[in-house]
Amino acid sequence: MKQERDSKNLTFRESRARSLVKALGYRILSIAGTSTLIWFITKNVKKTISITVVLQIFLIILYYSYERVWNRIQWGRR
């Protein structure tokens, strides 16, 4: 973790590798949680896989869109 100083604050920046590992870890956790919940509801492996894949693709697109919108907002930036 890189540490930067300015006149008022001590801030930390994550490396790209750390961000990637965190994102992949979260995606794996999300897939496991989603598929477990869907399997308990459907009790059908084919439906569970289908719904999980569609939902994960949708969530990735939704998150990407959300990030792009926030990228245009200047509030809170220094």
C-alpha positions as CSV (number, residue, x, y, z in Angstrom):
1,M,0.0,0.0,0.0
2,K,1.5,3.3,-1.1
3,Q,1.4,6.1,1.5
4,E,1.1,9.7,0.4
5,R,1.3,12.8,2.6
6,D,-0.1,16.3,2.0
7,S,-0.3,19.2,4.4
8,K,-3.5,18.0,6.1
9,N,-4.0,14.3,5.7
10,L,-2.2,11.0,5.6
11,T,-3.8,9.0,2.8
12,F,-3.3,5.5,1.5
13,R,-3.6,4.2,-2.1
14,E,-4.1,0.5,-3.0
15,S,-2.0,-1.2,-5.6
16,R,-3.7,-2.4,-8.7
17,A,-2.8,-6.0,-7.7
18,R,-4.5,-5.6,-4.3
19,S,-7.6,-4.1,-6.0
20,L,-7.8,-6.9,-8.5
21,V,-7.4,-9.6,-5.8
22,K,-10.2,-7.9,-3.7
23,A,-12.5,-7.7,-6.7
24,L,-12.0,-11.3,-7.7
25,G,-12.4,-12.4,-4.1
26,Y,-15.7,-10.5,-3.9
27,R,-16.9,-11.9,-7.2
28,I,-16.2,-15.5,-6.1
29,L,-18.0,-14.8,-2.8
30,S,-21.0,-13.3,-4.7
31,I,-21.2,-16.2,-7.0
32,A,-21.1,-18.7,-4.1
33,G,-23.7,-16.8,-2.2
34,T,-26.0,-16.3,-5.1
35,S,-25.8,-19.9,-6.3
36,T,-26.4,-21.3,-2.8
37,L,-29.5,-19.1,-2.3
38,I,-30.9,-20.0,-5.7
39,W,-30.3,-23.7,-5.2
40,F,-32.1,-23.6,-1.9
41,I,-35.1,-22.0,-3.7
42,T,-35.1,-24.1,-6.9
43,K,-33.4,-27.4,-5.8
44,N,-32.5,-27.7,-9.5
45,V,-28.8,-27.5,-10.5
46,K,-29.5,-26.4,-14.2
47,K,-31.8,-23.6,-13.1
48,T,-29.3,-22.6,-10.4
49,I,-26.4,-22.3,-12.9
50,S,-28.5,-20.5,-15.4
51,I,-29.9,-17.9,-13.0
52,T,-26.5,-17.4,-11.3
53,V,-24.8,-16.7,-14.6
54,V,-27.4,-14.3,-15.9
55,L,-27.6,-12.5,-12.5
56,Q,-23.8,-12.2,-12.3
57,I,-23.5,-10.8,-15.8
58,F,-26.3,-8.3,-15.0
59,L,-24.6,-7.3,-11.8
60,I,-21.2,-6.7,-13.5
61,I,-22.9,-4.5,-16.1
62,L,-24.9,-2.6,-13.4
63,Y,-21.8,-2.0,-11.3
64,Y,-19.7,-0.8,-14.3
65,S,-22.5,1.6,-15.3
66,Y,-22.7,2.8,-11.7
67,E,-18.9,3.5,-11.6
68,R,-19.0,5.3,-15.0
69,V,-21.8,7.6,-13.7
70,W,-19.8,8.4,-10.5
71,N,-16.7,9.0,-12.6
72,R,-18.5,12.0,-14.1
73,I,-19.5,13.5,-10.7
74,Q,-16.9,15.9,-9.2
75,W,-18.4,16.0,-5.7
76,G,-15.9,14.7,-3.1
77,R,-12.8,14.9,-5.3
78,R,-9.7,16.9,-4.4
